[in-house]
Amino acid sequence: MTRRRVVALTRGFSLLELSVVLVIIGILLAGGAVIGLAGLEAKRVNLTVERMDRIHKALLGYTIAMGRLPCPANLTITSGTANYGVEAASNSNTCVGGTPAANFSSSGGAAEGGVPTQTLQLPDELMYDAWGRRFRYAVNPAKTASSSFPPASGTQCPGNGALTVNDAAGSNRTTQGVYVLVSHGANGHGGYTRSGAVFNAGSTNTDEQTNCHCNSSGTAGTYSATYVAKLPTASSSTATDKFDDIVSFRDAWQLQSPNVAMANNACGAIYVADTGNNRIQKFDLSGNYVSQWGSYGSSDGQFNFPTCLAADSSGNVYVYDSDNHRVQKFDANGTWLLNIGGPGWGSGNGQLITNAYGYAHCGLAVDASGYVYVADHGNYRVQKFDSNGNYVTQWGTYGTGNGQFDSPRGIGIDSSGNVYVADYDNDRVQKFSNTGTYISKFSTNGGNNPWGSVAVDSSGNIYVSFSSSWQIDKYNSSGTYQSNFCPYGTGNGQCMAPPLFAMDSSGNFWVADGDNSRVQKFDSSLSYVSKFGSAGTGNGQFDSPSGIVVTSR
């Protein structure tokens, strides 16, 4: 680190000089200095996020190497003191000691303290955010025990966490967080300083008080393994009620090694577009509710009739936000990343017209290289984007000829990267290369309208859902009809409304059964296996679920 000398002035200011200085300061504070201070705060936010990212990576590496997470370090021990930055744990890896001591009780669902930089072999500076307050690190104590995460050769999932993270509306981002990192932001309320003292900024914001487990005076209260992650409070809020904490978390599945993730499909997740409730819900592969995100609107992270989901190899989730005429990209925990298209429709390159017209369809797919394909049905074309949302190419015009469309609705991709498009009003499915070159087509069985999903299995069989027969048809690689499943009805194995579906890596089908307000599972032989969900607005309940995707991590 470069050290700069501070040169002391040997004479004081005269009254005239001092008055000039004060005038200059007043001008600066009224104008450019405010911009400078805002820029400085933005840099501090970025630096804090960068430090948190380094901590996340270190915790992942530690978990893969050691099979467990480290316990927190004591928050009050200062630099140069024994055990500074060392996890507070017994020989059995049980989290002990800590400050406040009550935070290390497993009855609270978490052990909370500071980042154990020495244990993680990180620079001690990563114990602090960019404002000089210590990061809080809370972890499920069960995940700090030896072998709580399976090794690369393991055959079982690492299990769930126990920490809850809520969003601005108080709904759950996750109820299964395995650890949480907290920066107390610019005001620092409730954060521990470098000397181990609690910083009191007099914050009256209840969400900040949740994150520090303290009151407006910074005095610690009853610990709860609950945290709040949301955007900063608008500048129009009162000074003491602003929220500026930075909170990040991980679920257990995110700490698997890649080998374990690929070997253990049971460790995956199911994401469902809960269309009528304008949100995305996340479940484990047993149908247990995990978390949710989203609400009605057109802002980033909000939805207006989300109808289709896709995922990339990193576990990011793409949402076909149909009546906002866009696709939104989120990480696996529901953090908004970027938009493709709208909100608002258009016909230019990268613009979309994707109204659902009250019915769900799935004009969205992501290939193995991370390219995103969108059925831009109002413009009678397919558009291709890269993983950063940049427009790449397009193909299609209105018509009945090869490569033309009349309301393309669904998209599927095979193992070779070929793109299959459900050409709704032309009653057919067309096959293209990943650059849009027309290859072939086949007519749908009985002239049914292919409205919903398209998928291709490892043998080249093609599965298509329909709006008129409300079932899913199977075709061979040549387009010859083979069979169907999930016919119209309310019983197990029956579907209401055009069913959207996804295949997992084992060949199972997961069907969002919209008007029955549930998700059904079918095996690779197309036989009914199980179901979960019911009508409603609560966790794990649905209002017209439509899009669905299954990930292996």
Disulfide bonds with the S-S distance in Angstrom:
Cys71-Cys95 2.13
Cys157-Cys267 2.24
Cys212-Cys214 1.81
Cys308-Cys362 1.82
Cys486-Cys495 1.57
